[in-house]
Amino acid sequence: MSEKKYIKQTKPFRVPTTDGKLIEEHFGHASTRTSGFSVAHMVAPANWSEPHQNPEFDEITIMVKGSKLIEIDGEAVELKAGETILIKAGARVRYSNPFDQETEYWSVCIPAFDINTVNREEE
């Protein structure tokens, strides 16, 4: 019997968080042992933020609902629903939702998100 040519994800890995953010990894290291890319669905609460980071992977954000603020090498970029952005590996970046409503988006990382290569700074 031949190997299936697809993976249907029905139970994404819910990443444990302490900041109220929902992270469901559909493909990636934790969910499918995929290292070439990762795909995660995220919902960040109002007035949420995380520390600066300097990832060793490219990250594409696809906004579904609301807005989020992204600081990229010192430049502030607001990303709104219906917009996308590609942030290249090596950029110093900080994601936040300083707004009064939650925001929903998808993140695609190439290669896959890895806690060992995200290089988060201490706050």
RODO-2510 file (C-alpha; in nm, 4 decimals, decimal comma):
residues 123
     n   res          X          Y          Z
     1     m     0,0000     0,0000     0,0000
     2     s     0,1380     0,3412    -0,0907
     3     e     0,1826     0,6330     0,1470
     4     k    -0,0924     0,8957     0,1472
     5     k    -0,0134     1,2083    -0,0505
     6     y    -0,1950     1,4372     0,1945
     7     i    -0,2413     1,5122     0,5624
     8     k    -0,5847     1,6270     0,6759
     9     q    -0,5530     1,8153     1,0039
    10     t    -0,8517     1,7688     1,2333
    11     k    -0,6844     1,8216     1,5722
    12     p    -0,4307     2,1050     1,5650
    13     f    -0,1834     2,1285     1,8529
    14     r    -0,2924     2,3966     2,1007
    15     v     0,0219     2,5697     2,2232
    16     p     0,0066     2,6375     2,5972
    17     t     0,0209     3,0133     2,6674
    18     t    -0,0013     3,2347     2,9744
    19     d    -0,0946     3,5625     2,8014
    20     g    -0,4478     3,4845     2,6802
    21     k    -0,3405     3,4261     2,3187
    22     l    -0,4817     3,1247     2,1338
    23     i    -0,2263     2,9439     1,9167
    24     e    -0,3349     2,6362     1,7208
    25     e    -0,0551     2,4847     1,5150
    26     h    -0,2023     2,2934     1,2204
    27     f     0,1309     2,1951     1,0672
    28     g     0,4778     2,2252     1,2173
    29     h     0,7164     2,0715     1,4669
    30     a     0,4635     2,0164     1,7477
    31     s     0,1639     1,9009     1,5418
    32     t     0,2942     1,7003     1,2457
    33     r     0,6744     1,6972     1,2908
    34     t     0,6979     1,9140     0,9798
    35     s     1,0240     2,1118     0,9726
    36     g     1,0079     2,2802     0,6313
    37     f     0,7146     2,5076     0,7228
    38     s     0,4547     2,5681     0,9909
    39     v     0,0978     2,6997     0,9775
    40     a    -0,0800     2,8309     1,2860
    41     h    -0,4145     2,9957     1,3580
    42     m    -0,3969     3,2665     1,6240
    43     v    -0,6347     3,4867     1,8193
    44     a    -0,4749     3,7596     2,0303
    45     p    -0,6790     3,9405     2,2956
    46     a    -0,7132     4,3177     2,3113
    47     n    -0,4075     4,4958     2,4547
    48     w    -0,1808     4,1912     2,4071
    49     s     0,1904     4,2036     2,3256
    50     e     0,4941     3,9779     2,3216
    51     p     0,8684     4,0467     2,3493
    52     h     1,0894     4,1447     2,0575
    53     q     1,2392     3,8545     1,8658
    54     n     1,4913     3,7971     1,5883
    55     p     1,3688     3,4804     1,4111
    56     e     1,5821     3,2639     1,1860
    57     f     1,2787     3,1931     0,9641
    58     d     1,0570     3,3949     0,7290
    59     e     0,7065     3,4623     0,8635
    60     i     0,3943     3,5416     0,6639
    61     t     0,0960     3,6848     0,8529
    62     i    -0,2533     3,6694     0,6990
    63     m    -0,4965     3,8929     0,8877
    64     v    -0,8546     3,7677     0,9225
    65     k    -1,0108     4,0022     1,1802
    66     g    -0,9057     4,3202     1,3569
    67     s    -0,5600     4,4748     1,3396
    68     k    -0,2208     4,4190     1,4902
    69     l     0,0864     4,6322     1,5246
    70     i     0,4188     4,4942     1,4069
    71     e     0,7488     4,6647     1,4871
    72     i     1,0056     4,5645     1,2237
    73     d     1,3612     4,6903     1,2741
    74     g     1,2191     4,9966     1,4513
    75     e     0,9425     5,0707     1,1975
    76     a     0,5802     5,0397     1,3138
    77     v     0,3462     4,8722     1,0635
    78     e    -0,0273     4,8281     1,1275
    79     l    -0,1694     4,5201     0,9584
    80     k    -0,5487     4,5100     0,9112
    81     a    -0,8011     4,2401     0,8197
    82     g    -0,7600     4,1355     0,4564
    83     e    -0,3903     4,2318     0,4489
    84     t    -0,0801     4,0125     0,4529
    85     i     0,2866     4,0706     0,5270
    86     l     0,6108     3,8779     0,4795
    87     i     0,8821     3,9441     0,7366
    88     k     1,2209     3,8054     0,6392
    89     a     1,4428     3,6030     0,8697
    90     g     1,6846     3,8170     1,0689
    91     a     1,4541     4,1161     1,1203
    92     r     1,4074     4,2348     1,4777
    93     v     1,0300     4,2117     1,5190
    94     r     0,7668     4,2578     1,7876
    95     y     0,4003     4,1644     1,7485
    96     s     0,1252     4,3307     1,9534
    97     n    -0,2437     4,4105     1,9617
    98     p    -0,2670     4,7495     2,1357
    99     f    -0,6276     4,7869     2,0181
   100     d    -0,9530     4,7375     2,2115
   101     q    -1,0729     4,4301     2,0194
   102     e    -0,9236     4,0861     1,9679
   103     t    -0,7412     4,0114     1,6452
   104     e    -0,7394     3,6896     1,4423
   105     y    -0,4749     3,5804     1,1945
   106     w    -0,2810     3,2923     1,0421
   107     s     0,0950     3,2614     1,0512
   108     v     0,3102     3,0659     0,8042
   109     c     0,6780     3,0188     0,8945
   110     i     0,9456     2,8919     0,6521
   111     p     1,1221     2,6873     0,7808
   112     a     0,8856     2,5885     1,0607
   113     f     0,8529     2,7933     1,3783
   114     d     1,0966     2,6656     1,6374
   115     i     1,1287     2,7980     1,9915
   116     n     1,5072     2,7512     1,9542
   117     t     1,5318     2,9770     1,6460
   118     v     1,2783     3,2509     1,7306
   119     n     1,5376     3,4238     1,9543
   120     r     1,2975     3,6061     2,1874
   121     e     1,4458     3,8873     2,3918
   122     e     1,4020     3,9183     2,7678
   123     e     1,1463     4,1842     2,8615
***
